[in-house]
Amino acid sequence: MAKTGTQRPETAAEGAVKLNCPYCQKKTPVIPADDYRPIYVECRACGKRFIAERVRGGIEVMKLEAAPTLDDPDRREIELGQGDEE
Ligand SMILES: [Zn+2]
């Protein structure tokens, strides 16, 4: 999973939104995914990772330990990969 060169700062800055970190409640900039996939965000204030997921009308944040399996980007890939055996 080594992705390099996919982030472009110009577009990243434009698309950023500020979300409240579920751990420290401070605002941190987040670049939402183009689609409705949940993404990992690293809080600028406390350095913890949480999950941001686009929902109708906005973006929802979740602590990692509170996220259901399919909302965790890493585990989601594993689950979807394994369901392909028929
Ligand atoms: Zn935080």
PDB file of the backbone (N, CA, C, O) and the ligand in Angstrom, with CONECT records:
HET     ZN  A 101       1
ATOM      1  N   MET A   1       0.816  -1.214   0.000  1.00  0.00           N
ATOM      2  CA  MET A   1       0.000   0.000   0.000  1.00  0.00           C
ATOM      3  C   MET A   1       0.845   1.256   0.000  1.00  0.00           C
ATOM      4  O   MET A   1       0.555   2.188   0.751  1.00  0.00           O
ATOM      5  N   ALA A   2       1.875   1.307  -0.817  1.00  0.00           N
ATOM      6  CA  ALA A   2       2.720   2.503  -0.830  1.00  0.00           C
ATOM      7  C   ALA A   2       2.255   3.443  -1.918  1.00  0.00           C
ATOM      8  O   ALA A   2       2.543   3.258  -3.100  1.00  0.00           O
ATOM      9  N   LYS A   3       1.536   4.448  -1.491  1.00  0.00           N
ATOM     10  CA  LYS A   3       1.077   5.434  -2.464  1.00  0.00           C
ATOM     11  C   LYS A   3       1.917   6.694  -2.339  1.00  0.00           C
ATOM     12  O   LYS A   3       2.004   7.291  -1.266  1.00  0.00           O
ATOM     13  N   THR A   4       2.519   7.083  -3.416  1.00  0.00           N
ATOM     14  CA  THR A   4       3.286   8.329  -3.371  1.00  0.00           C
ATOM     15  C   THR A   4       2.887   9.176  -4.559  1.00  0.00           C
ATOM     16  O   THR A   4       2.461   8.664  -5.594  1.00  0.00           O
ATOM     17  N   GLY A   5       3.028  10.446  -4.398  1.00  0.00           N
ATOM     18  CA  GLY A   5       2.758  11.358  -5.501  1.00  0.00           C
ATOM     19  C   GLY A   5       1.293  11.552  -5.807  1.00  0.00           C
ATOM     20  O   GLY A   5       0.959  12.092  -6.861  1.00  0.00           O
ATOM     21  N   THR A   6       0.413  11.135  -4.931  1.00  0.00           N
ATOM     22  CA  THR A   6      -1.000  11.312  -5.217  1.00  0.00           C
ATOM     23  C   THR A   6      -1.578  12.578  -4.605  1.00  0.00           C
ATOM     24  O   THR A   6      -2.705  12.965  -4.914  1.00  0.00           O
ATOM     25  N   GLN A   7      -0.810  13.221  -3.739  1.00  0.00           N
ATOM     26  CA  GLN A   7      -1.348  14.403  -3.081  1.00  0.00           C
ATOM     27  C   GLN A   7      -0.842  15.676  -3.725  1.00  0.00           C
ATOM     28  O   GLN A   7       0.364  15.867  -3.884  1.00  0.00           O
ATOM     29  N   ARG A   8      -1.754  16.531  -4.088  1.00  0.00           N
ATOM     30  CA  ARG A   8      -1.376  17.809  -4.670  1.00  0.00           C
ATOM     31  C   ARG A   8      -1.781  18.936  -3.731  1.00  0.00           C
ATOM     32  O   ARG A   8      -2.969  19.154  -3.498  1.00  0.00           O
ATOM     33  N   PRO A   9      -0.817  19.641  -3.202  1.00  0.00           N
ATOM     34  CA  PRO A   9      -1.088  20.670  -2.193  1.00  0.00           C
ATOM     35  C   PRO A   9      -2.079  21.737  -2.639  1.00  0.00           C
ATOM     36  O   PRO A   9      -2.900  22.177  -1.835  1.00  0.00           O
ATOM     37  N   GLU A  10      -2.028  22.159  -3.879  1.00  0.00           N
ATOM     38  CA  GLU A  10      -2.951  23.230  -4.287  1.00  0.00           C
ATOM     39  C   GLU A  10      -4.401  22.804  -4.114  1.00  0.00           C
ATOM     40  O   GLU A  10      -5.205  23.521  -3.517  1.00  0.00           O
ATOM     41  N   THR A  11      -4.722  21.639  -4.640  1.00  0.00           N
ATOM     42  CA  THR A  11      -6.106  21.188  -4.554  1.00  0.00           C
ATOM     43  C   THR A  11      -6.456  20.782  -3.128  1.00  0.00           C
ATOM     44  O   THR A  11      -7.603  20.906  -2.701  1.00  0.00           O
ATOM     45  N   ALA A  12      -5.464  20.300  -2.402  1.00  0.00           N
ATOM     46  CA  ALA A  12      -5.722  19.884  -1.027  1.00  0.00           C
ATOM     47  C   ALA A  12      -6.166  21.068  -0.182  1.00  0.00           C
ATOM     48  O   ALA A  12      -7.110  20.964   0.602  1.00  0.00           O
ATOM     49  N   ALA A  13      -5.486  22.184  -0.343  1.00  0.00           N
ATOM     50  CA  ALA A  13      -5.822  23.353   0.464  1.00  0.00           C
ATOM     51  C   ALA A  13      -7.227  23.859   0.134  1.00  0.00           C
ATOM     52  O   ALA A  13      -7.965  24.288   1.021  1.00  0.00           O
ATOM     53  N   GLU A  14      -7.581  23.804  -1.122  1.00  0.00           N
ATOM     54  CA  GLU A  14      -8.902  24.286  -1.519  1.00  0.00           C
ATOM     55  C   GLU A  14     -10.032  23.447  -0.954  1.00  0.00           C
ATOM     56  O   GLU A  14     -11.048  23.974  -0.502  1.00  0.00           O
ATOM     57  N   GLY A  15      -9.843  22.132  -0.985  1.00  0.00           N
ATOM     58  CA  GLY A  15     -10.939  21.256  -0.593  1.00  0.00           C
ATOM     59  C   GLY A  15     -11.021  21.010   0.896  1.00  0.00           C
ATOM     60  O   GLY A  15     -11.899  20.280   1.355  1.00  0.00           O
ATOM     61  N   ALA A  16     -10.115  21.609   1.663  1.00  0.00           N
ATOM     62  CA  ALA A  16     -10.076  21.300   3.090  1.00  0.00           C
ATOM     63  C   ALA A  16     -11.271  21.881   3.833  1.00  0.00           C
ATOM     64  O   ALA A  16     -11.730  22.987   3.550  1.00  0.00           O
ATOM     65  N   VAL A  17     -11.747  21.121   4.768  1.00  0.00           N
ATOM     66  CA  VAL A  17     -12.790  21.608   5.669  1.00  0.00           C
ATOM     67  C   VAL A  17     -12.280  21.444   7.091  1.00  0.00           C
ATOM     68  O   VAL A  17     -11.358  20.669   7.345  1.00  0.00           O
ATOM     69  N   LYS A  18     -12.878  22.169   8.003  1.00  0.00           N
ATOM     70  CA  LYS A  18     -12.452  22.028   9.398  1.00  0.00           C
ATOM     71  C   LYS A  18     -13.461  21.195  10.160  1.00  0.00           C
ATOM     72  O   LYS A  18     -14.664  21.458  10.149  1.00  0.00           O
ATOM     73  N   LEU A  19     -12.933  20.191  10.818  1.00  0.00           N
ATOM     74  CA  LEU A  19     -13.792  19.316  11.607  1.00  0.00           C
ATOM     75  C   LEU A  19     -13.300  19.287  13.039  1.00  0.00           C
ATOM     76  O   LEU A  19     -12.116  19.483  13.313  1.00  0.00           O
ATOM     77  N   ASN A  20     -14.215  19.042  13.933  1.00  0.00           N
ATOM     78  CA  ASN A  20     -13.822  18.915  15.331  1.00  0.00           C
ATOM     79  C   ASN A  20     -13.298  17.513  15.593  1.00  0.00           C
ATOM     80  O   ASN A  20     -13.972  16.519  15.322  1.00  0.00           O
ATOM     81  N   CYS A  21     -12.100  17.453  16.119  1.00  0.00           N
ATOM     82  CA  CYS A  21     -11.514  16.177  16.490  1.00  0.00           C
ATOM     83  C   CYS A  21     -12.359  15.527  17.581  1.00  0.00           C
ATOM     84  O   CYS A  21     -12.702  16.182  18.566  1.00  0.00           O
ATOM     85  N   PRO A  22     -12.703  14.233  17.419  1.00  0.00           N
ATOM     86  CA  PRO A  22     -13.517  13.574  18.441  1.00  0.00           C
ATOM     87  C   PRO A  22     -12.756  13.325  19.750  1.00  0.00           C
ATOM     88  O   PRO A  22     -13.372  13.011  20.768  1.00  0.00           O
ATOM     89  N   TYR A  23     -11.454  13.458  19.731  1.00  0.00           N
ATOM     90  CA  TYR A  23     -10.673  13.238  20.947  1.00  0.00           C
ATOM     91  C   TYR A  23     -10.488  14.524  21.748  1.00  0.00           C
ATOM     92  O   TYR A  23     -10.759  14.559  22.948  1.00  0.00           O
ATOM     93  N   CYS A  24     -10.025  15.578  21.080  1.00  0.00           N
ATOM     94  CA  CYS A  24      -9.712  16.797  21.827  1.00  0.00           C
ATOM     95  C   CYS A  24     -10.696  17.924  21.535  1.00  0.00           C
ATOM     96  O   CYS A  24     -10.640  18.981  22.163  1.00  0.00           O
ATOM     97  N   GLN A  25     -11.602  17.696  20.577  1.00  0.00           N
ATOM     98  CA  GLN A  25     -12.647  18.674  20.228  1.00  0.00           C
ATOM     99  C   GLN A  25     -12.112  19.935  19.563  1.00  0.00           C
ATOM    100  O   GLN A  25     -12.856  20.896  19.371  1.00  0.00           O
ATOM    101  N   LYS A  26     -10.845  19.941  19.213  1.00  0.00           N
ATOM    102  CA  LYS A  26     -10.325  21.106  18.515  1.00  0.00           C
ATOM    103  C   LYS A  26     -10.542  20.936  17.022  1.00  0.00           C
ATOM    104  O   LYS A  26     -10.719  19.825  16.524  1.00  0.00           O
ATOM    105  N   LYS A  27     -10.524  22.051  16.325  1.00  0.00           N
ATOM    106  CA  LYS A  27     -10.733  21.974  14.879  1.00  0.00           C
ATOM    107  C   LYS A  27      -9.443  21.598  14.186  1.00  0.00           C
ATOM    108  O   LYS A  27      -8.362  22.077  14.529  1.00  0.00           O
ATOM    109  N   THR A  28      -9.581  20.740  13.214  1.00  0.00           N
ATOM    110  CA  THR A  28      -8.422  20.331  12.445  1.00  0.00           C
ATOM    111  C   THR A  28      -8.831  20.256  10.976  1.00  0.00           C
ATOM    112  O   THR A  28      -9.947  19.841  10.664  1.00  0.00           O
ATOM    113  N   PRO A  29      -7.935  20.656  10.072  1.00  0.00           N
ATOM    114  CA  PRO A  29      -8.293  20.629   8.655  1.00  0.00           C
ATOM    115  C   PRO A  29      -8.331  19.209   8.108  1.00  0.00           C
ATOM    116  O   PRO A  29      -7.473  18.384   8.421  1.00  0.00           O
ATOM    117  N   VAL A  30      -9.317  18.944   7.305  1.00  0.00           N
ATOM    118  CA  VAL A  30      -9.521  17.616   6.740  1.00  0.00           C
ATOM    119  C   VAL A  30      -9.780  17.764   5.249  1.00  0.00           C
ATOM    120  O   VAL A  30     -10.513  18.653   4.818  1.00  0.00           O
ATOM    121  N   ILE A  31      -9.178  16.893   4.482  1.00  0.00           N
ATOM    122  CA  ILE A  31      -9.490  16.854   3.055  1.00  0.00           C
ATOM    123  C   ILE A  31     -10.444  15.697   2.834  1.00  0.00           C
ATOM    124  O   ILE A  31     -10.032  14.539   2.911  1.00  0.00           O
ATOM    125  N   PRO A  32     -11.700  15.977   2.563  1.00  0.00           N
ATOM    126  CA  PRO A  32     -12.648  14.877   2.381  1.00  0.00           C
ATOM    127  C   PRO A  32     -12.348  14.080   1.109  1.00  0.00           C
ATOM    128  O   PRO A  32     -11.810  14.619   0.141  1.00  0.00           O
ATOM    129  N   ALA A  33     -12.694  12.821   1.122  1.00  0.00           N
ATOM    130  CA  ALA A  33     -12.523  11.986  -0.061  1.00  0.00           C
ATOM    131  C   ALA A  33     -13.471  12.458  -1.158  1.00  0.00           C
ATOM    132  O   ALA A  33     -14.482  13.107  -0.887  1.00  0.00           O
ATOM    133  N   ASP A  34     -13.130  12.123  -2.394  1.00  0.00           N
ATOM    134  CA  ASP A  34     -13.988  12.508  -3.514  1.00  0.00           C
ATOM    135  C   ASP A  34     -15.310  11.756  -3.486  1.00  0.00           C
ATOM    136  O   ASP A  34     -16.333  12.260  -3.949  1.00  0.00           O
ATOM    137  N   ASP A  35     -15.278  10.570  -2.951  1.00  0.00           N
ATOM    138  CA  ASP A  35     -16.512   9.801  -2.882  1.00  0.00           C
ATOM    139  C   ASP A  35     -16.919   9.653  -1.420  1.00  0.00           C
ATOM    140  O   ASP A  35     -16.471  10.423  -0.571  1.00  0.00           O
ATOM    141  N   TYR A  36     -17.741   8.699  -1.130  1.00  0.00           N
ATOM    142  CA  TYR A  36     -18.262   8.583   0.228  1.00  0.00           C
ATOM    143  C   TYR A  36     -17.458   7.618   1.089  1.00  0.00           C
ATOM    144  O   TYR A  36     -17.933   7.156   2.127  1.00  0.00           O
ATOM    145  N   ARG A  37     -16.261   7.323   0.661  1.00  0.00           N
ATOM    146  CA  ARG A  37     -15.440   6.437   1.478  1.00  0.00           C
ATOM    147  C   ARG A  37     -14.987   7.135   2.756  1.00  0.00           C
ATOM    148  O   ARG A  37     -14.679   8.327   2.736  1.00  0.00           O
ATOM    149  N   PRO A  38     -14.946   6.414   3.847  1.00  0.00           N
ATOM    150  CA  PRO A  38     -14.369   6.993   5.070  1.00  0.00           C
ATOM    151  C   PRO A  38     -12.853   7.125   4.920  1.00  0.00           C
ATOM    152  O   PRO A  38     -12.207   6.304   4.270  1.00  0.00           O
ATOM    153  N   ILE A  39     -12.310   8.155   5.523  1.00  0.00           N
ATOM    154  CA  ILE A  39     -10.869   8.364   5.448  1.00  0.00           C
ATOM    155  C   ILE A  39     -10.288   8.567   6.848  1.00  0.00           C
ATOM    156  O   ILE A  39     -10.989   8.931   7.792  1.00  0.00           O
ATOM    157  N   TYR A  40      -9.008   8.324   6.942  1.00  0.00           N
ATOM    158  CA  TYR A  40      -8.303   8.611   8.191  1.00  0.00           C
ATOM    159  C   TYR A  40      -7.869  10.066   8.215  1.00  0.00           C
ATOM    160  O   TYR A  40      -7.466  10.630   7.198  1.00  0.00           O
ATOM    161  N   VAL A  41      -7.960  10.652   9.383  1.00  0.00           N
ATOM    162  CA  VAL A  41      -7.507  12.023   9.570  1.00  0.00           C
ATOM    163  C   VAL A  41      -6.596  12.042  10.777  1.00  0.00           C
ATOM    164  O   VAL A  41      -6.871  11.394  11.787  1.00  0.00           O
ATOM    165  N   GLU A  42      -5.515  12.782  10.669  1.00  0.00           N
ATOM    166  CA  GLU A  42      -4.666  12.936  11.841  1.00  0.00           C
ATOM    167  C   GLU A  42      -4.880  14.322  12.403  1.00  0.00           C
ATOM    168  O   GLU A  42      -4.691  15.319  11.706  1.00  0.00           O
ATOM    169  N   CYS A  43      -5.271  14.385  13.647  1.00  0.00           N
ATOM    170  CA  CYS A  43      -5.571  15.660  14.277  1.00  0.00           C
ATOM    171  C   CYS A  43      -4.299  16.478  14.444  1.00  0.00           C
ATOM    172  O   CYS A  43      -3.273  15.971  14.897  1.00  0.00           O
ATOM    173  N   ARG A  44      -4.380  17.725  14.081  1.00  0.00           N
ATOM    174  CA  ARG A  44      -3.219  18.595  14.202  1.00  0.00           C
ATOM    175  C   ARG A  44      -2.944  18.973  15.655  1.00  0.00           C
ATOM    176  O   ARG A  44      -1.801  19.220  16.039  1.00  0.00           O
ATOM    177  N   ALA A  45      -3.984  19.015  16.436  1.00  0.00           N
ATOM    178  CA  ALA A  45      -3.821  19.454  17.823  1.00  0.00           C
ATOM    179  C   ALA A  45      -3.289  18.341  18.722  1.00  0.00           C
ATOM    180  O   ALA A  45      -2.344  18.564  19.479  1.00  0.00           O
ATOM    181  N   CYS A  46      -3.877  17.148  18.654  1.00  0.00           N
ATOM    182  CA  CYS A  46      -3.474  16.097  19.587  1.00  0.00           C
ATOM    183  C   CYS A  46      -2.738  14.950  18.892  1.00  0.00           C
ATOM    184  O   CYS A  46      -2.179  14.085  19.567  1.00  0.00           O
ATOM    185  N   GLY A  47      -2.726  14.928  17.569  1.00  0.00           N
ATOM    186  CA  GLY A  47      -1.958  13.922  16.850  1.00  0.00           C
ATOM    187  C   GLY A  47      -2.622  12.560  16.747  1.00  0.00           C
ATOM    188  O   GLY A  47      -2.034  11.629  16.197  1.00  0.00           O
ATOM    189  N   LYS A  48      -3.840  12.426  17.268  1.00  0.00           N
ATOM    190  CA  LYS A  48      -4.521  11.139  17.176  1.00  0.00           C
ATOM    191  C   LYS A  48      -5.203  10.993  15.831  1.00  0.00           C
ATOM    192  O   LYS A  48      -5.556  11.978  15.183  1.00  0.00           O
ATOM    193  N   ARG A  49      -5.381   9.759  15.427  1.00  0.00           N
ATOM    194  CA  ARG A  49      -6.078   9.515  14.173  1.00  0.00           C
ATOM    195  C   ARG A  49      -7.537   9.232  14.441  1.00  0.00           C
ATOM    196  O   ARG A  49      -7.893   8.542  15.396  1.00  0.00           O
ATOM    197  N   PHE A  50      -8.366   9.774  13.584  1.00  0.00           N
ATOM    198  CA  PHE A  50      -9.782   9.438  13.652  1.00  0.00           C
ATOM    199  C   PHE A  50     -10.298   9.248  12.249  1.00  0.00           C
ATOM    200  O   PHE A  50      -9.556   9.399  11.279  1.00  0.00           O
ATOM    201  N   ILE A  51     -11.569   8.916  12.139  1.00  0.00           N
ATOM    202  CA  ILE A  51     -12.156   8.620  10.840  1.00  0.00           C
ATOM    203  C   ILE A  51     -13.138   9.713  10.473  1.00  0.00           C
ATOM    204  O   ILE A  51     -13.971  10.110  11.287  1.00  0.00           O
ATOM    205  N   ALA A  52     -13.040  10.192   9.262  1.00  0.00           N
ATOM    206  CA  ALA A  52     -14.007  11.157   8.759  1.00  0.00           C
ATOM    207  C   ALA A  52     -14.739  10.507   7.597  1.00  0.00           C
ATOM    208  O   ALA A  52     -14.122   9.950   6.689  1.00  0.00           O
ATOM    209  N   GLU A  53     -16.045  10.584   7.640  1.00  0.00           N
ATOM    210  CA  GLU A  53     -16.832   9.959   6.595  1.00  0.00           C
ATOM    211  C   GLU A  53     -17.866  10.935   6.099  1.00  0.00           C
ATOM    212  O   GLU A  53     -18.587  11.548   6.887  1.00  0.00           O
ATOM    213  N   ARG A  54     -17.938  11.077   4.802  1.00  0.00           N
ATOM    214  CA  ARG A  54     -18.917  11.997   4.232  1.00  0.00           C
ATOM    215  C   ARG A  54     -20.304  11.389   4.347  1.00  0.00           C
ATOM    216  O   ARG A  54     -20.528  10.232   3.990  1.00  0.00           O
ATOM    217  N   VAL A  55     -21.205  12.172   4.838  1.00  0.00           N
ATOM    218  CA  VAL A  55     -22.597  11.720   4.955  1.00  0.00           C
ATOM    219  C   VAL A  55     -23.476  12.787   4.318  1.00  0.00           C
ATOM    220  O   VAL A  55     -22.995  13.849   3.923  1.00  0.00           O
ATOM    221  N   ARG A  56     -24.763  12.496   4.223  1.00  0.00           N
ATOM    222  CA  ARG A  56     -25.669  13.511   3.675  1.00  0.00           C
ATOM    223  C   ARG A  56     -25.621  14.754   4.538  1.00  0.00           C
ATOM    224  O   ARG A  56     -25.849  14.698   5.746  1.00  0.00           O
ATOM    225  N   GLY A  57     -25.325  15.865   3.910  1.00  0.00           N
ATOM    226  CA  GLY A  57     -25.369  17.117   4.639  1.00  0.00           C
ATOM    227  C   GLY A  57     -24.098  17.471   5.390  1.00  0.00           C
ATOM    228  O   GLY A  57     -24.074  18.472   6.106  1.00  0.00           O
ATOM    229  N   GLY A  58     -23.044  16.683   5.249  1.00  0.00           N
ATOM    230  CA  GLY A  58     -21.823  17.070   5.947  1.00  0.00           C
ATOM    231  C   GLY A  58     -20.845  15.925   6.087  1.00  0.00           C
ATOM    232  O   GLY A  58     -20.846  14.973   5.306  1.00  0.00           O
ATOM    233  N   ILE A  59     -20.026  16.043   7.085  1.00  0.00           N
ATOM    234  CA  ILE A  59     -19.019  15.026   7.327  1.00  0.00           C
ATOM    235  C   ILE A  59     -19.085  14.614   8.789  1.00  0.00           C
ATOM    236  O   ILE A  59     -19.165  15.445   9.693  1.00  0.00           O
ATOM    237  N   GLU A  60     -19.049  13.320   8.985  1.00  0.00           N
ATOM    238  CA  GLU A  60     -19.159  12.790  10.335  1.00  0.00           C
ATOM    239  C   GLU A  60     -17.783  12.321  10.790  1.00  0.00           C
ATOM    240  O   GLU A  60     -17.032  11.739  10.008  1.00  0.00           O
ATOM    241  N   VAL A  61     -17.455  12.572  12.042  1.00  0.00           N
ATOM    242  CA  VAL A  61     -16.179  12.089  12.558  1.00  0.00           C
ATOM    243  C   VAL A  61     -16.422  11.005  13.601  1.00  0.00           C
ATOM    244  O   VAL A  61     -17.413  11.026  14.331  1.00  0.00           O
ATOM    245  N   MET A  62     -15.501  10.071  13.649  1.00  0.00           N
ATOM    246  CA  MET A  62     -15.620   8.952  14.576  1.00  0.00           C
ATOM    247  C   MET A  62     -14.270   8.622  15.165  1.00  0.00           C
ATOM    248  O   MET A  62     -13.250   8.703  14.481  1.00  0.00           O
ATOM    249  N   LYS A  63     -14.259   8.252  16.426  1.00  0.00           N
ATOM    250  CA  LYS A  63     -13.039   7.696  16.988  1.00  0.00           C
ATOM    251  C   LYS A  63     -12.802   6.330  16.366  1.00  0.00           C
ATOM    252  O   LYS A  63     -13.744   5.621  16.011  1.00  0.00           O
ATOM    253  N   LEU A  64     -11.541   5.975  16.240  1.00  0.00           N
ATOM    254  CA  LEU A  64     -11.218   4.687  15.632  1.00  0.00           C
ATOM    255  C   LEU A  64     -11.879   3.539  16.371  1.00  0.00           C
ATOM    256  O   LEU A  64     -12.421   2.627  15.746  1.00  0.00           O
ATOM    257  N   GLU A  65     -11.842   3.573  17.679  1.00  0.00           N
ATOM    258  CA  GLU A  65     -12.370   2.447  18.444  1.00  0.00           C
ATOM    259  C   GLU A  65     -13.893   2.380  18.409  1.00  0.00           C
ATOM    260  O   GLU A  65     -14.486   1.362  18.765  1.00  0.00           O
ATOM    261  N   ALA A  66     -14.521   3.472  17.977  1.00  0.00           N
ATOM    262  CA  ALA A  66     -15.974   3.490  17.931  1.00  0.00           C
ATOM    263  C   ALA A  66     -16.517   3.149  16.545  1.00  0.00           C
ATOM    264  O   ALA A  66     -17.724   2.987  16.365  1.00  0.00           O
ATOM    265  N   ALA A  67     -15.632   3.043  15.584  1.00  0.00           N
ATOM    266  CA  ALA A  67     -16.090   2.855  14.211  1.00  0.00           C
ATOM    267  C   ALA A  67     -16.477   1.416  13.934  1.00  0.00           C
ATOM    268  O   ALA A  67     -15.777   0.491  14.346  1.00  0.00           O
ATOM    269  N   PRO A  68     -17.588   1.221  13.238  1.00  0.00           N
ATOM    270  CA  PRO A  68     -17.921  -0.127  12.799  1.00  0.00           C
ATOM    271  C   PRO A  68     -16.916  -0.612  11.762  1.00  0.00           C
ATOM    272  O   PRO A  68     -16.261   0.197  11.103  1.00  0.00           O
ATOM    273  N   THR A  69     -16.795  -1.901  11.617  1.00  0.00           N
ATOM    274  CA  THR A  69     -15.774  -2.471  10.747  1.00  0.00           C
ATOM    275  C   THR A  69     -15.755  -1.850   9.360  1.00  0.00           C
ATOM    276  O   THR A  69     -14.690  -1.528   8.834  1.00  0.00           O
ATOM    277  N   LEU A  70     -16.917  -1.684   8.772  1.00  0.00           N
ATOM    278  CA  LEU A  70     -16.933  -1.203   7.399  1.00  0.00           C
ATOM    279  C   LEU A  70     -16.616   0.279   7.282  1.00  0.00           C
ATOM    280  O   LEU A  70     -16.452   0.788   6.174  1.00  0.00           O
ATOM    281  N   ASP A  71     -16.529   0.973   8.395  1.00  0.00           N
ATOM    282  CA  ASP A  71     -16.143   2.368   8.334  1.00  0.00           C
ATOM    283  C   ASP A  71     -14.658   2.571   8.583  1.00  0.00           C
ATOM    284  O   ASP A  71     -14.160   3.693   8.496  1.00  0.00           O
ATOM    285  N   ASP A  72     -13.965   1.517   8.886  1.00  0.00           N
ATOM    286  CA  ASP A  72     -12.537   1.614   9.071  1.00  0.00           C
ATOM    287  C   ASP A  72     -11.864   1.314   7.735  1.00  0.00           C
ATOM    288  O   ASP A  72     -11.963   0.194   7.233  1.00  0.00           O
ATOM    289  N   PRO A  73     -11.193   2.284   7.162  1.00  0.00           N
ATOM    290  CA  PRO A  73     -10.638   2.091   5.820  1.00  0.00           C
ATOM    291  C   PRO A  73      -9.760   0.858   5.683  1.00  0.00           C
ATOM    292  O   PRO A  73      -9.845   0.167   4.667  1.00  0.00           O
ATOM    293  N   ASP A  74      -8.933   0.561   6.651  1.00  0.00           N
ATOM    294  CA  ASP A  74      -8.064  -0.602   6.545  1.00  0.00           C
ATOM    295  C   ASP A  74      -8.835  -1.899   6.613  1.00  0.00           C
ATOM    296  O   ASP A  74      -8.675  -2.785   5.773  1.00  0.00           O
ATOM    297  N   ARG A  75      -9.669  -1.996   7.621  1.00  0.00           N
ATOM    298  CA  ARG A  75     -10.426  -3.232   7.788  1.00  0.00           C
ATOM    299  C   ARG A  75     -11.414  -3.407   6.652  1.00  0.00           C
ATOM    300  O   ARG A  75     -11.690  -4.533   6.237  1.00  0.00           O
ATOM    301  N   ARG A  76     -11.942  -2.322   6.149  1.00  0.00           N
ATOM    302  CA  ARG A  76     -12.884  -2.385   5.049  1.00  0.00           C
ATOM    303  C   ARG A  76     -12.256  -3.049   3.834  1.00  0.00           C
ATOM    304  O   ARG A  76     -12.884  -3.889   3.189  1.00  0.00           O
ATOM    305  N   GLU A  77     -11.041  -2.685   3.524  1.00  0.00           N
ATOM    306  CA  GLU A  77     -10.374  -3.290   2.379  1.00  0.00           C
ATOM    307  C   GLU A  77     -10.225  -4.779   2.556  1.00  0.00           C
ATOM    308  O   GLU A  77     -10.437  -5.550   1.620  1.00  0.00           O
ATOM    309  N   ILE A  78      -9.861  -5.185   3.755  1.00  0.00           N
ATOM    310  CA  ILE A  78      -9.699  -6.608   4.028  1.00  0.00           C
ATOM    311  C   ILE A  78     -11.029  -7.328   3.853  1.00  0.00           C
ATOM    312  O   ILE A  78     -11.095  -8.356   3.179  1.00  0.00           O
ATOM    313  N   GLU A  79     -12.085  -6.796   4.456  1.00  0.00           N
ATOM    314  CA  GLU A  79     -13.396  -7.438   4.374  1.00  0.00           C
ATOM    315  C   GLU A  79     -13.861  -7.568   2.930  1.00  0.00           C
ATOM    316  O   GLU A  79     -14.323  -8.630   2.513  1.00  0.00           O
ATOM    317  N   LEU A  80     -13.739  -6.509   2.187  1.00  0.00           N
ATOM    318  CA  LEU A  80     -14.220  -6.533   0.820  1.00  0.00           C
ATOM    319  C   LEU A  80     -13.383  -7.479  -0.031  1.00  0.00           C
ATOM    320  O   LEU A  80     -13.903  -8.140  -0.931  1.00  0.00           O
ATOM    321  N   GLY A  81     -12.087  -7.541   0.255  1.00  0.00           N
ATOM    322  CA  GLY A  81     -11.213  -8.428  -0.500  1.00  0.00           C
ATOM    323  C   GLY A  81     -11.552  -9.882  -0.266  1.00  0.00           C
ATOM    324  O   GLY A  81     -11.455 -10.704  -1.177  1.00  0.00           O
ATOM    325  N   GLN A  82     -11.950 -10.203   0.955  1.00  0.00           N
ATOM    326  CA  GLN A  82     -12.217 -11.595   1.282  1.00  0.00           C
ATOM    327  C   GLN A  82     -13.585 -12.055   0.797  1.00  0.00           C
ATOM    328  O   GLN A  82     -13.827 -13.255   0.666  1.00  0.00           O
ATOM    329  N   GLY A  83     -14.471 -11.117   0.531  1.00  0.00           N
ATOM    330  CA  GLY A  83     -15.802 -11.517   0.124  1.00  0.00           C
ATOM    331  C   GLY A  83     -15.905 -11.844  -1.365  1.00  0.00           C
ATOM    332  O   GLY A  83     -16.996 -11.809  -1.933  1.00  0.00           O
ATOM    333  N   ASP A  84     -14.800 -12.154  -1.983  1.00  0.00           N
ATOM    334  CA  ASP A  84     -14.765 -12.298  -3.433  1.00  0.00           C
ATOM    335  C   ASP A  84     -14.448 -13.724  -3.864  1.00  0.00           C
ATOM    336  O   ASP A  84     -13.691 -13.932  -4.812  1.00  0.00           O
ATOM    337  N   GLU A  85     -15.010 -14.687  -3.190  1.00  0.00           N
ATOM    338  CA  GLU A  85     -14.556 -16.058  -3.430  1.00  0.00           C
ATOM    339  C   GLU A  85     -15.526 -16.924  -4.215  1.00  0.00           C
ATOM    340  O   GLU A  85     -15.253 -18.111  -4.395  1.00  0.00           O
ATOM    341  N   GLU A  86     -16.610 -16.407  -4.676  1.00  0.00           N
ATOM    342  CA  GLU A  86     -17.593 -17.259  -5.338  1.00  0.00           C
ATOM    343  C   GLU A  86     -17.281 -17.523  -6.795  1.00  0.00           C
ATOM    344  O   GLU A  86     -18.032 -18.228  -7.469  1.00  0.00           O
TER     345      GLU A  86
HETATM  346 ZN    ZN A 101      -7.402  16.083  18.474  1.00  0.00          ZN2+
END
